[in-house]
Each structure stands twice: as structure tokens, then as C-alpha cells.
Amino acid sequence: MANVVLKNISKNFGKKEILRDINFEINDGEFIVLVGASGCGKSTLLRMIAGLEVPTEGEIFIDDKLVNNVAPKDRDIAMVFQNYALYPHLSVKENIALGLKVRNVAKCEIQRRITRAVEILKLEDYINSKPKELSGGQRQRVALARAIVREPKVFLMDEPLSNLDAKLRSEMRSEIKKLHKKLKTTFIYVTHDQTEALTMGDRIVVLNEGVIQQIDTPFNIYNHPKNVFVATFMGANPMNIVHADIKNEIIVMGNISLSLNSMPVSIKNKSEVLIGVRPEDVVCEGNPLYPFNIIKFSAKVIFEENLGAYKNIYFKIGESEFCSTVNAQIPTGAEINFSINPKDLHFFDVKTKEPLYKVSNFSI
């Protein structure tokens, strides 16, 4: 196992800046997830840790050793790619063993490592099969087994589940987390899928346009976002954000007017603010929580998404579209009463997009 340290990492391709001033440390045995939209630089960062790309600036340490000029094969890492990268003419066993043979590992040791890997990943029945005979999930297990037998200090995974269907992705998320607990090795996992990030990582690094937005636990990333980007990017549904004006200690957002009894200076001095609330915290009539909330308003449903166990229904507050996650049958066009618990509101600065205050004492 090993820690990984990134110091002042920047990466340019020609005049295009991909990553800027990346600094963080991955602890020994930690499962850390790099997440962001396509083009944010997360895969480039992983490739630099692997040695497949060279930083324009900065230093990379693996197990306290500077590795900027160390070849990928000598970094004691193993990488799992998005496209599995299996040799079609080789069997499962041969694919798993190939890297060890290249390194002249003894035959008995190769067999020991293969046996352990296929047991962990439940591949015993497919050991003599070719990749074309396997499902996507089984191929991904073979790719993981090939990484396991290396017994590396660090596992690197570049969107390994993106080619799988939704059910297989869910199953493989669990398999990879179980694998991490068994191996107790440092895992660095890249994804654009917020659900993967929130369910798998010990900590999450949120990237946007080559810059780190927040590094924190899944709980804090979701419940205490450091800016509007993190608030609206992380989660199955983005946080609702509405622009509000403040006059004489009255907050006006659309047709809703709110008075704060004890506003902190950070809000009192503002003439406008951004207010955020999660869709699951916008409660409709019929929900047992509804009578106990304080902020109540009505809105017409303009669109709905049926997701099986629940629905997303959309309506407007002022000019902003809002989403509420409900389990009731609510038709498009219906006028519905909603409520929000003030404790669930987030306030962000209009210019910096950073948090101002999360309400704990609020009245109409």
C-alpha cells in the first residue's frame, strides 16, 4: 500500500490549459474518487499518476518517492481501463497472467496469484474462456483480476463501468468496494457518474474546468457543498437554485416572501442572494412532513419524470425551474401545495457562488 501526493500539478496541451494548481494527498489504503464533467481533466490527472502523461508543472509522489521521471512499469501501480484492454486471442487465465510473465515472475507464484484473484472475483468457471465468450461484467472482472495479480501499491481505475448497463454498473460498484475492503490497497477511481462517486469513495475530489472545487467525504460533498457548482453537480438530481432579492430583511424569491429574525452579517449586507434546496427537501401535500414545515407555497406542475419508485415533478418559482422528488401520483398541470423546511435551505453569494449561511432559525 502507499500514499499518493500531488503538489502544484498543472497540465497544458499546447496553449490549452487542462489542469491548474492541483494539490492534495491520498492516504494509504484510501478509496478516492475523481469526479467531474467530460473535459474537466480527471482522466488526464489519473494518467499523470500512472506515468502515461507528464505534468507541465508540479511533482507526483507515490509512497513518498518522487516519480515524475519514473517509467509507468516501475511505479508499482496497476490500471484498469474503460475498454477492458483484453487480448481476444488469449483465455481468461492467459490474459490475467500476461503481465506477470513479462516480468519473469516464477510459474508457481503466477499460479498462486491467479488462483487468489479468480476466487475473489468469482471467475473460476471462466478461466479457459476467451473474452468474446464473456459478458461485459465478466470482462471487467477479468480486467480487475489482471490488476490484482500485480499486487500493486496503487490501483488506478479510469471509468471502468461506463460501458456496462445500469444493473451491471450497480453490481460492479458493490464488487469493487468489496474488493477494496479485501485488498486494503489505495484506490484512485475516475468517473463522471455522481452516484458512483457518492456510493464508492471514502473521499471525493470534484473537478471543474481543470480546477479542484472541493475535496471531502461524500456526506459533506452532498450536504455542505463549497460552491454552487458542487451543489448543482453532485447528486442524482441537482440542487434547486433560485435568485432572491433582499430588502429590509425580507427575502423575496418569486412569489415567496420570507423574513429572517436573526440574519448574520454575511446576509444582512447583501441586496441579493442565491438560495438552494435539494429536490427531496421540497415536500408536497400528502407527505407526512408537510404540516410541520414552515415555508408554504403553491405552484403548477409543468413537467414530470416517472422513475418508478418516485417521480420528479417540475414547477417554477419566479423565473427559476424547481424540481421536487415525490412518491405521489401528480399529473402535469395540477396546482400543488408545497413546503420547505427552512433548515434545508442553503445561501450562496451571487458573485463568488460560495456559501453564506445555512439557516437554523427562520420565520415567515
Secondary structure as UniProt FT lines:
FT   STRAND          4..13
FT   TURN            14..15
FT   STRAND          16..26
FT   TURN            28..29
FT   STRAND          31..35
FT   TURN            38..39
FT   HELIX           42..50
FT   STRAND          57..62
FT   TURN            63..64
FT   STRAND          65..66
FT   TURN            68..69
FT   HELIX           72..74
FT   STRAND          77..80
FT   TURN            82..83
FT   TURN            88..89
FT   HELIX           92..102
FT   TURN            103..104
FT   HELIX           107..120
FT   TURN            121..122
FT   HELIX           124..126
FT   TURN            127..128
FT   HELIX           131..133
FT   HELIX           136..148
FT   TURN            149..150
FT   STRAND          154..158
FT   TURN            160..163
FT   HELIX           166..183
FT   STRAND          186..191
FT   HELIX           194..200
FT   STRAND          203..208
FT   TURN            209..210
FT   STRAND          211..216
FT   HELIX           218..223
FT   HELIX           228..233
FT   STRAND          240..247
FT   TURN            248..249
FT   STRAND          250..253
FT   TURN            254..255
FT   STRAND          256..259
FT   HELIX           265..268
FT   STRAND          272..277
FT   HELIX           279..281
FT   STRAND          282..284
FT   TURN            285..286
FT   TURN            288..289
FT   HELIX           290..292
FT   STRAND          295..300
FT   STRAND          303..306
FT   STRAND          311..317
FT   TURN            318..319
FT   STRAND          320..326
FT   TURN            332..333
FT   STRAND          335..340
FT   HELIX           342..344
FT   STRAND          346..348
FT   TURN            350..352
FT   STRAND          355..358
//
